[in-house]
Amino acid sequence: MEQNSKIYIAGHRGMVGSAIHRKLLAEGYENFCLKTSKELDLRNQAAVQQFFEAEKPDYVFLAAAKVGGIHANNTYRAEFLYDNLMIESNVIHQSYLSKVKKLLFLGSSCIYPRMAPQPMEESALLTGPLEQTNEPYAIAKIAGIKLCESYRRQYGCNFISAMPTNLYGPNDFYDLKNSHVIPALLMKFHQAKQNQDPSVEIWGSGQPKREFLHVDDLAEACFFLMKNYDDEGFINVGSGEEISIRDLALTIQEAVGFNGTLTFNTEKPDGTPRKLMDVSRLHQLGWQHSIDLKAGIRNVYESIKEQL
């Protein structure tokens, strides 16, 4: 990307989009065309067409999406499927029509089969049934991968896809029912500490293992891929390290300074038993994460505790 290139970050106020924006600003990029979701509904085909025709961006980071945790994914299944299909279809198609030089589509690790061999290699896509609790979201993200792949094959577009692991960091969404696990637990432990509660309830058994990546590391990876990766196949982006939900809860408990006990509600769903990305391809390209999970969680909590 040239320093004067016009860059569109779809979803620039979300956790991922804002991290990409911060990274590009730090690298000296200043020519952005940005719209909030109120200013531009990416589900609206005509509105997206008008935006691209008017702005004609050179590079596109497609970070806009309807996202949430297990409860939100399982409850709002139609919204997660429809909204994400419309967003990515409109942005990818208009990027093709507007002759965008390069587009990076951001997917999710939930694209992989529920029982995919661990760690999950890119080749595991479409080799088995998906996790039912987030199947609609996963299907939408798989469609985004295939859109980029197909526009590349049919039209020669330089559209690439990256699949991040579970993310956390600044500008995350904090809600006890609809958030991802780290913001939900940060909020739970913070409120329990403020209320001097004797214990905190954790959804599920605590046994599933997950991988987490600080969103600033993801932004670094996105910048790296936009500059250095032009292949058709999508690529995993993660830390390559995993932690059980139980140990994650203990880590967050320590960061918050909650002195009570933990209880595990096994009537709540665990989701996929294990989700670890194989990031060997990304490592071979020359990129690795740099933010330690324990330090990252502590820094996030210190930055947001006054808002909880």
TINUTOR-49466 format. One record per residue (C-alpha): residue number from 0; residue in three letters; x, y, z. Coordinates in pm, whole numbers, plus 50000, padded with zeros to 5 digits. Each point is the difference from the previous one (the first is absolute). Example, Ala and Ser with C-alpha at 12.3 -4.5 7.8 and 13.67 -1.06 7.14 Angstrom:
2
<atom k="0" r="ALA" c1="51230" c2="49550" c3="50780"/>
<atom k="1" r="SER" c1="50137" c2="50344" c3="49934"/>
//
This chain:
308
<atom k="0" r="MET" c1="50000" c2="50000" c3="50000"/>
<atom k="1" r="GLU" c1="50136" c2="50339" c3="49904"/>
<atom k="2" r="GLN" c1="49994" c2="50270" c3="50269"/>
<atom k="3" r="ASN" c1="49747" c2="50208" c3="49806"/>
<atom k="4" r="SER" c1="49770" c2="49706" c3="49916"/>
<atom k="5" r="LYS" c1="49634" c2="50048" c3="50086"/>
<atom k="6" r="ILE" c1="49903" c2="49738" c3="50257"/>
<atom k="7" r="TYR" c1="49654" c2="49885" c3="50105"/>
<atom k="8" r="ILE" c1="49966" c2="49814" c3="50329"/>
<atom k="9" r="ALA" c1="49652" c2="49849" c3="50018"/>
<atom k="10" r="GLY" c1="49913" c2="49992" c3="50370"/>
<atom k="11" r="HIS" c1="50261" c2="50254" c3="50107"/>
<atom k="12" r="ARG" c1="49836" c2="50065" c3="50337"/>
<atom k="13" r="GLY" c1="49982" c2="49634" c3="50102"/>
<atom k="14" r="MET" c1="50269" c2="49820" c3="50194"/>
<atom k="15" r="VAL" c1="50181" c2="49864" c3="49692"/>
<atom k="16" r="GLY" c1="49944" c2="50295" c3="49768"/>
<atom k="17" r="SER" c1="50112" c2="50256" c3="50257"/>
<atom k="18" r="ALA" c1="50317" c2="49801" c3="50067"/>
<atom k="19" r="ILE" c1="50078" c2="49992" c3="49627"/>
<atom k="20" r="HIS" c1="49934" c2="50375" c3="49983"/>
<atom k="21" r="ARG" c1="50239" c2="50064" c3="50292"/>
<atom k="22" r="LYS" c1="50267" c2="49787" c3="49837"/>
<atom k="23" r="LEU" c1="49972" c2="50176" c3="49663"/>
<atom k="24" r="LEU" c1="50010" c2="50342" c3="50165"/>
<atom k="25" r="ALA" c1="50314" c2="49895" c3="50187"/>
<atom k="26" r="GLU" c1="50153" c2="49894" c3="49666"/>
<atom k="27" r="GLY" c1="49934" c2="50345" c3="49851"/>
<atom k="28" r="TYR" c1="49686" c2="49931" c3="49794"/>
<atom k="29" r="GLU" c1="49754" c2="50287" c3="50003"/>
<atom k="30" r="ASN" c1="49778" c2="49968" c3="49692"/>
<atom k="31" r="PHE" c1="49696" c2="49816" c3="50136"/>
<atom k="32" r="CYS" c1="49637" c2="49989" c3="49888"/>
<atom k="33" r="LEU" c1="49806" c2="49892" c3="50308"/>
<atom k="34" r="LYS" c1="49630" c2="49973" c3="50077"/>
<atom k="35" r="THR" c1="49820" c2="49893" c3="50317"/>
<atom k="36" r="SER" c1="49722" c2="49742" c3="49981"/>
<atom k="37" r="LYS" c1="49749" c2="50282" c3="50046"/>
<atom k="38" r="GLU" c1="50149" c2="50189" c3="49706"/>
<atom k="39" r="LEU" c1="50025" c2="49693" c3="49777"/>
<atom k="40" r="ASP" c1="49797" c2="49681" c3="50045"/>
<atom k="41" r="LEU" c1="50220" c2="49737" c3="49839"/>
<atom k="42" r="ARG" c1="49699" c2="49771" c3="49965"/>
<atom k="43" r="ASN" c1="49852" c2="50249" c3="49754"/>
<atom k="44" r="GLN" c1="50125" c2="49916" c3="49651"/>
<atom k="45" r="ALA" c1="49911" c2="50335" c3="49842"/>
<atom k="46" r="ALA" c1="50160" c2="50198" c3="50282"/>
<atom k="47" r="VAL" c1="50323" c2="49800" c3="49979"/>
<atom k="48" r="GLN" c1="50007" c2="50046" c3="49622"/>
<atom k="49" r="GLN" c1="49962" c2="50377" c3="50036"/>
<atom k="50" r="PHE" c1="50277" c2="50012" c3="50261"/>
<atom k="51" r="PHE" c1="50251" c2="49809" c3="49785"/>
<atom k="52" r="GLU" c1="49915" c2="50200" c3="49688"/>
<atom k="53" r="ALA" c1="50054" c2="50325" c3="50189"/>
<atom k="54" r="GLU" c1="50311" c2="49906" c3="50201"/>
<atom k="55" r="LYS" c1="50182" c2="49750" c3="49774"/>
<atom k="56" r="PRO" c1="50229" c2="49855" c3="50270"/>
<atom k="57" r="ASP" c1="50329" c2="49835" c3="49899"/>
<atom k="58" r="TYR" c1="50013" c2="49752" c3="50288"/>
<atom k="59" r="VAL" c1="49726" c2="49846" c3="50213"/>
<atom k="60" r="PHE" c1="50014" c2="49835" c3="50342"/>
<atom k="61" r="LEU" c1="49670" c2="49817" c3="50048"/>
<atom k="62" r="ALA" c1="49970" c2="49985" c3="50380"/>
<atom k="63" r="ALA" c1="49628" c2="50083" c3="50028"/>
<atom k="64" r="ALA" c1="49782" c2="49718" c3="50134"/>
<atom k="65" r="LYS" c1="49723" c2="49915" c3="50241"/>
<atom k="66" r="VAL" c1="50180" c2="49819" c3="50282"/>
<atom k="67" r="GLY" c1="49933" c2="49856" c3="50344"/>
<atom k="68" r="GLY" c1="50058" c2="49709" c3="50238"/>
<atom k="69" r="ILE" c1="49830" c2="49660" c3="50022"/>
<atom k="70" r="HIS" c1="49671" c2="50138" c3="50134"/>
<atom k="71" r="ALA" c1="49970" c2="50271" c3="49734"/>
<atom k="72" r="ASN" c1="50101" c2="49766" c3="49717"/>
<atom k="73" r="ASN" c1="49750" c2="49737" c3="50105"/>
<atom k="74" r="THR" c1="49714" c2="50243" c3="50068"/>
<atom k="75" r="TYR" c1="50021" c2="50236" c3="49701"/>
<atom k="76" r="ARG" c1="50078" c2="49736" c3="49739"/>
<atom k="77" r="ALA" c1="49815" c2="50162" c3="49710"/>
<atom k="78" r="GLU" c1="50154" c2="50342" c3="50067"/>
<atom k="79" r="PHE" c1="50352" c2="49857" c3="50022"/>
<atom k="80" r="LEU" c1="49956" c2="49822" c3="49667"/>
<atom k="81" r="TYR" c1="49814" c2="50271" c3="49806"/>
<atom k="82" r="ASP" c1="50189" c2="50306" c3="50124"/>
<atom k="83" r="ASN" c1="50344" c2="49849" c3="49944"/>
<atom k="84" r="LEU" c1="49913" c2="49860" c3="49658"/>
<atom k="85" r="MET" c1="49871" c2="50339" c3="49887"/>
<atom k="86" r="ILE" c1="50293" c2="50197" c3="50141"/>
<atom k="87" r="GLU" c1="50270" c2="49790" c3="49840"/>
<atom k="88" r="SER" c1="49817" c2="49949" c3="49671"/>
<atom k="89" r="ASN" c1="49940" c2="50371" c3="49951"/>
<atom k="90" r="VAL" c1="50352" c2="50110" c3="50095"/>
<atom k="91" r="ILE" c1="50179" c2="49728" c3="49801"/>
<atom k="92" r="HIS" c1="49787" c2="50050" c3="49689"/>
<atom k="93" r="GLN" c1="50036" c2="50378" c3="50002"/>
<atom k="94" r="SER" c1="50374" c2="49964" c3="50058"/>
<atom k="95" r="TYR" c1="50012" c2="49797" c3="49679"/>
<atom k="96" r="LEU" c1="49790" c2="50252" c3="49805"/>
<atom k="97" r="SER" c1="50207" c2="50293" c3="50131"/>
<atom k="98" r="LYS" c1="50328" c2="49826" c3="49911"/>
<atom k="99" r="VAL" c1="50134" c2="49998" c3="50355"/>
<atom k="100" r="LYS" c1="50371" c2="49904" c3="49989"/>
<atom k="101" r="LYS" c1="49980" c2="49763" c3="50295"/>
<atom k="102" r="LEU" c1="49743" c2="49890" c3="50258"/>
<atom k="103" r="LEU" c1="50054" c2="49816" c3="50327"/>
<atom k="104" r="PHE" c1="49696" c2="49810" c3="50132"/>
<atom k="105" r="LEU" c1="50003" c2="49907" c3="50367"/>
<atom k="106" r="GLY" c1="49824" c2="49679" c3="50095"/>
<atom k="107" r="SER" c1="49999" c2="49793" c3="50317"/>
<atom k="108" r="SER" c1="50138" c2="49675" c3="50141"/>
<atom k="109" r="CYS" c1="49641" c2="49873" c3="50031"/>
<atom k="110" r="ILE" c1="50011" c2="49912" c3="49629"/>
<atom k="111" r="TYR" c1="50162" c2="49669" c3="50094"/>
<atom k="112" r="PRO" c1="49811" c2="49676" c3="50075"/>
<atom k="113" r="ARG" c1="49904" c2="49946" c3="50363"/>
<atom k="114" r="MET" c1="50228" c2="49698" c3="50027"/>
<atom k="115" r="ALA" c1="50277" c2="50119" c3="49768"/>
<atom k="116" r="PRO" c1="50344" c2="49848" c3="50075"/>
<atom k="117" r="GLN" c1="50201" c2="50226" c3="50228"/>
<atom k="118" r="PRO" c1="50174" c2="50229" c3="49936"/>
<atom k="119" r="MET" c1="49768" c2="50099" c3="49715"/>
<atom k="120" r="GLU" c1="50172" c2="50028" c3="49664"/>
<atom k="121" r="GLU" c1="49851" c2="50205" c3="49717"/>
<atom k="122" r="SER" c1="49938" c2="49675" c3="49812"/>
<atom k="123" r="ALA" c1="49741" c2="49893" c3="50263"/>
<atom k="124" r="LEU" c1="49738" c2="50236" c3="49855"/>
<atom k="125" r="LEU" c1="49679" c2="49819" c3="49892"/>
<atom k="126" r="THR" c1="50121" c2="49658" c3="50118"/>
<atom k="127" r="GLY" c1="49728" c2="49948" c3="50265"/>
<atom k="128" r="PRO" c1="49692" c2="50140" c3="50180"/>
<atom k="129" r="LEU" c1="50023" c2="50345" c3="50159"/>
<atom k="130" r="GLU" c1="49935" c2="50087" c3="50364"/>
<atom k="131" r="GLN" c1="49623" c2="50043" c3="50017"/>
<atom k="132" r="THR" c1="49997" c2="50295" c3="50239"/>
<atom k="133" r="ASN" c1="50174" c2="50228" c3="49747"/>
<atom k="134" r="GLU" c1="49927" c2="49822" c3="49671"/>
<atom k="135" r="PRO" c1="49824" c2="50298" c3="49830"/>
<atom k="136" r="TYR" c1="50292" c2="50235" c3="50073"/>
<atom k="137" r="ALA" c1="50249" c2="49737" c3="49884"/>
<atom k="138" r="ILE" c1="49811" c2="49942" c3="49675"/>
<atom k="139" r="ALA" c1="50000" c2="50374" c3="49930"/>
<atom k="140" r="LYS" c1="50375" c2="50018" c3="50056"/>
<atom k="141" r="ILE" c1="50061" c2="49697" c3="49779"/>
<atom k="142" r="ALA" c1="49797" c2="50176" c3="49730"/>
<atom k="143" r="GLY" c1="50230" c2="50302" c3="50034"/>
<atom k="144" r="ILE" c1="50305" c2="49781" c3="49946"/>
<atom k="145" r="LYS" c1="49842" c2="49846" c3="49692"/>
<atom k="146" r="LEU" c1="49897" c2="50341" c3="49866"/>
<atom k="147" r="CYS" c1="50360" c2="50123" c3="50017"/>
<atom k="148" r="GLU" c1="50124" c2="49676" c3="49846"/>
<atom k="149" r="SER" c1="49742" c2="50010" c3="49720"/>
<atom k="150" r="TYR" c1="50045" c2="50368" c3="49913"/>
<atom k="151" r="ARG" c1="50373" c2="49930" c3="49983"/>
<atom k="152" r="ARG" c1="49952" c2="49702" c3="49767"/>
<atom k="153" r="GLN" c1="49736" c2="50154" c3="49774"/>
<atom k="154" r="TYR" c1="50104" c2="50365" c3="49993"/>
<atom k="155" r="GLY" c1="50364" c2="49999" c3="50112"/>
<atom k="156" r="CYS" c1="49933" c2="50205" c3="50314"/>
<atom k="157" r="ASN" c1="50272" c2="50008" c3="50264"/>
<atom k="158" r="PHE" c1="49760" c2="49914" c3="50284"/>
<atom k="159" r="ILE" c1="50152" c2="49811" c3="50295"/>
<atom k="160" r="SER" c1="49850" c2="49854" c3="50317"/>
<atom k="161" r="ALA" c1="50133" c2="49966" c3="50354"/>
<atom k="162" r="MET" c1="49841" c2="49793" c3="50278"/>
<atom k="163" r="PRO" c1="50069" c2="50145" c3="50344"/>
<atom k="164" r="THR" c1="49974" c2="49795" c3="50315"/>
<atom k="165" r="ASN" c1="49803" c2="50127" c3="50304"/>
<atom k="166" r="LEU" c1="50080" c2="50367" c3="50053"/>
<atom k="167" r="TYR" c1="50006" c2="50242" c3="50293"/>
<atom k="168" r="GLY" c1="50113" c2="50356" c3="50054"/>
<atom k="169" r="PRO" c1="49893" c2="50367" c3="49983"/>
<atom k="170" r="ASN" c1="49651" c2="50082" c3="49870"/>
<atom k="171" r="ASP" c1="49862" c2="49657" c3="50080"/>
<atom k="172" r="PHE" c1="49628" c2="49957" c3="50076"/>
<atom k="173" r="TYR" c1="49916" c2="49953" c3="50368"/>
<atom k="174" r="ASP" c1="49677" c2="49819" c3="50076"/>
<atom k="175" r="LEU" c1="49948" c2="49706" c3="50235"/>
<atom k="176" r="LYS" c1="49783" c2="49801" c3="49756"/>
<atom k="177" r="ASN" c1="50109" c2="50100" c3="49652"/>
<atom k="178" r="SER" c1="50374" c2="50065" c3="50029"/>
<atom k="179" r="HIS" c1="50290" c2="49772" c3="49921"/>
<atom k="180" r="VAL" c1="50155" c2="49816" c3="50291"/>
<atom k="181" r="ILE" c1="50279" c2="50241" c3="50108"/>
<atom k="182" r="PRO" c1="49788" c2="50321" c3="50015"/>
<atom k="183" r="ALA" c1="49713" c2="49808" c3="50162"/>
<atom k="184" r="LEU" c1="50229" c2="49859" c3="50268"/>
<atom k="185" r="LEU" c1="50171" c2="50335" c3="50058"/>
<atom k="186" r="MET" c1="49659" c2="50154" c3="50059"/>
<atom k="187" r="LYS" c1="49886" c2="49714" c3="50224"/>
<atom k="188" r="PHE" c1="50307" c2="50009" c3="50221"/>
<atom k="189" r="HIS" c1="50002" c2="50380" c3="50017"/>
<atom k="190" r="GLN" c1="49637" c2="50015" c3="50109"/>
<atom k="191" r="ALA" c1="50052" c2="49719" c3="50250"/>
<atom k="192" r="LYS" c1="50296" c2="50188" c3="50147"/>
<atom k="193" r="GLN" c1="49799" c2="50324" c3="50024"/>
<atom k="194" r="ASN" c1="49705" c2="49817" c3="50161"/>
<atom k="195" r="GLN" c1="50226" c2="49793" c3="50228"/>
<atom k="196" r="ASP" c1="49834" c2="49682" c3="49872"/>
<atom k="197" r="PRO" c1="50129" c2="49672" c3="50143"/>
<atom k="198" r="SER" c1="50022" c2="49823" c3="49663"/>
<atom k="199" r="VAL" c1="49981" c2="50040" c3="49622"/>
<atom k="200" r="GLU" c1="49812" c2="49760" c3="49771"/>
<atom k="201" r="ILE" c1="50178" c2="49886" c3="49684"/>
<atom k="202" r="TRP" c1="49792" c2="49863" c3="49713"/>
<atom k="203" r="GLY" c1="50080" c2="49639" c3="49910"/>
<atom k="204" r="SER" c1="50240" c2="49750" c3="50152"/>
<atom k="205" r="GLY" c1="50314" c2="50210" c3="49964"/>
<atom k="206" r="GLN" c1="50169" c2="49714" c3="49811"/>
<atom k="207" r="PRO" c1="49988" c2="50127" c3="49637"/>
<atom k="208" r="LYS" c1="50323" c2="50149" c3="49876"/>
<atom k="209" r="ARG" c1="50024" c2="50321" c3="49801"/>
<atom k="210" r="GLU" c1="50264" c2="50212" c3="49833"/>
<atom k="211" r="PHE" c1="50003" c2="50378" c3="50039"/>
<atom k="212" r="LEU" c1="50172" c2="50283" c3="49815"/>
<atom k="213" r="HIS" c1="50020" c2="50366" c3="50094"/>
<atom k="214" r="VAL" c1="49830" c2="50210" c3="49732"/>
<atom k="215" r="ASP" c1="50310" c2="50219" c3="49963"/>
<atom k="216" r="ASP" c1="50192" c2="49688" c3="49899"/>
<atom k="217" r="LEU" c1="49727" c2="49925" c3="49745"/>
<atom k="218" r="ALA" c1="50033" c2="50353" c3="49859"/>
<atom k="219" r="GLU" c1="50377" c2="49945" c3="49966"/>
<atom k="220" r="ALA" c1="49929" c2="49675" c3="49814"/>
<atom k="221" r="CYS" c1="49745" c2="50165" c3="49770"/>
<atom k="222" r="PHE" c1="50248" c2="50271" c3="49907"/>
<atom k="223" r="PHE" c1="50266" c2="49735" c3="49940"/>
<atom k="224" r="LEU" c1="49768" c2="49792" c3="49779"/>
<atom k="225" r="MET" c1="49879" c2="50299" c3="49801"/>
<atom k="226" r="LYS" c1="50362" c2="50076" c3="49915"/>
<atom k="227" r="ASN" c1="50139" c2="49649" c3="49962"/>
<atom k="228" r="TYR" c1="49729" c2="49743" c3="49920"/>
<atom k="229" r="ASP" c1="49828" c2="49959" c3="49663"/>
<atom k="230" r="ASP" c1="49902" c2="49633" c3="49988"/>
<atom k="231" r="GLU" c1="49652" c2="49861" c3="49939"/>
<atom k="232" r="GLY" c1="49983" c2="49781" c3="50309"/>
<atom k="233" r="PHE" c1="49883" c2="50156" c3="50325"/>
<atom k="234" r="ILE" c1="50243" c2="50009" c3="50289"/>
<atom k="235" r="ASN" c1="49963" c2="49944" c3="50375"/>
<atom k="236" r="VAL" c1="50095" c2="50281" c3="50239"/>
<atom k="237" r="GLY" c1="50052" c2="49907" c3="50363"/>
<atom k="238" r="SER" c1="50244" c2="49952" c3="50284"/>
<atom k="239" r="GLY" c1="50032" c2="49622" c3="49963"/>
<atom k="240" r="GLU" c1="49952" c2="49974" c3="50379"/>
<atom k="241" r="GLU" c1="49694" c2="49872" c3="50189"/>
<atom k="242" r="ILE" c1="49853" c2="50028" c3="50348"/>
<atom k="243" r="SER" c1="49704" c2="49830" c3="50170"/>
<atom k="244" r="ILE" c1="49699" c2="50213" c3="50088"/>
<atom k="245" r="ARG" c1="50064" c2="49913" c3="50366"/>
<atom k="246" r="ASP" c1="50358" c2="50130" c3="49984"/>
<atom k="247" r="LEU" c1="49885" c2="50303" c3="49802"/>
<atom k="248" r="ALA" c1="49748" c2="50077" c3="50276"/>
<atom k="249" r="LEU" c1="50275" c2="49971" c3="50261"/>
<atom k="250" r="THR" c1="50220" c2="50235" c3="49795"/>
<atom k="251" r="ILE" c1="49720" c2="50257" c3="49978"/>
<atom k="252" r="GLN" c1="49919" c2="49956" c3="50369"/>
<atom k="253" r="GLU" c1="50361" c2="50086" c3="50082"/>
<atom k="254" r="ALA" c1="50005" c2="50300" c3="49764"/>
<atom k="255" r="VAL" c1="49681" c2="50142" c3="50153"/>
<atom k="256" r="GLY" c1="50100" c2="49918" c3="50358"/>
<atom k="257" r="PHE" c1="49687" c2="49802" c3="50090"/>
<atom k="258" r="ASN" c1="50051" c2="49792" c3="50314"/>
<atom k="259" r="GLY" c1="49690" c2="49776" c3="49988"/>
<atom k="260" r="THR" c1="49950" c2="49651" c3="49859"/>
<atom k="261" r="LEU" c1="49901" c2="49869" c3="49656"/>
<atom k="262" r="THR" c1="49700" c2="49781" c3="49919"/>
<atom k="263" r="PHE" c1="49940" c2="49831" c3="49665"/>
<atom k="264" r="ASN" c1="49646" c2="49975" c3="49860"/>
<atom k="265" r="THR" c1="50009" c2="49680" c3="49794"/>
<atom k="266" r="GLU" c1="49644" c2="50059" c3="49878"/>
<atom k="267" r="LYS" c1="50138" c2="50273" c3="49773"/>
<atom k="268" r="PRO" c1="50158" c2="49896" c3="49668"/>
<atom k="269" r="ASP" c1="50373" c2="49949" c3="49969"/>
<atom k="270" r="GLY" c1="50011" c2="50047" c3="49626"/>
<atom k="271" r="THR" c1="50284" c2="49839" c3="49807"/>
<atom k="272" r="PRO" c1="50222" c2="49789" c3="50230"/>
<atom k="273" r="ARG" c1="50326" c2="50139" c3="49864"/>
<atom k="274" r="LYS" c1="50091" c2="50274" c3="49752"/>
<atom k="275" r="LEU" c1="50366" c2="50053" c3="49923"/>
<atom k="276" r="MET" c1="50119" c2="50145" c3="49671"/>
<atom k="277" r="ASP" c1="50293" c2="49862" c3="49808"/>
<atom k="278" r="VAL" c1="50190" c2="50322" c3="49924"/>
<atom k="279" r="SER" c1="50307" c2="49839" c3="49844"/>
<atom k="280" r="ARG" c1="49932" c2="50156" c3="49658"/>
<atom k="281" r="LEU" c1="49992" c2="50350" c3="50152"/>
<atom k="282" r="HIS" c1="50315" c2="49929" c3="50200"/>
<atom k="283" r="GLN" c1="50174" c2="49882" c3="49683"/>
<atom k="284" r="LEU" c1="49910" c2="50331" c3="49835"/>
<atom k="285" r="GLY" c1="50181" c2="50178" c3="50282"/>
<atom k="286" r="TRP" c1="49731" c2="50119" c3="50243"/>
<atom k="287" r="GLN" c1="49937" c2="49898" c3="50364"/>
<atom k="288" r="HIS" c1="49794" c2="50153" c3="50279"/>
<atom k="289" r="SER" c1="50174" c2="50204" c3="50271"/>
<atom k="290" r="ILE" c1="49745" c2="50075" c3="50277"/>
<atom k="291" r="ASP" c1="49992" c2="49750" c3="50288"/>
<atom k="292" r="LEU" c1="49646" c2="49897" c3="50102"/>
<atom k="293" r="LYS" c1="50041" c2="50066" c3="50371"/>
<atom k="294" r="ALA" c1="50153" c2="50343" c3="49946"/>
<atom k="295" r="GLY" c1="49748" c2="50080" c3="49727"/>
<atom k="296" r="ILE" c1="49700" c2="49922" c3="50223"/>
<atom k="297" r="ARG" c1="50146" c2="50203" c3="50284"/>
<atom k="298" r="ASN" c1="50055" c2="50301" c3="49772"/>
<atom k="299" r="VAL" c1="49650" c2="49974" c3="49854"/>
<atom k="300" r="TYR" c1="49844" c2="49989" c3="50347"/>
<atom k="301" r="GLU" c1="50197" c2="50302" c3="50120"/>
<atom k="302" r="SER" c1="49884" c2="50198" c3="49696"/>
<atom k="303" r="ILE" c1="49627" c2="49916" c3="50027"/>
<atom k="304" r="LYS" c1="49924" c2="49939" c3="50369"/>
<atom k="305" r="GLU" c1="49869" c2="50351" c3="50054"/>
<atom k="306" r="GLN" c1="49741" c2="49942" c3="49726"/>
<atom k="307" r="LEU" c1="49865" c2="49668" c3="50134"/>
//
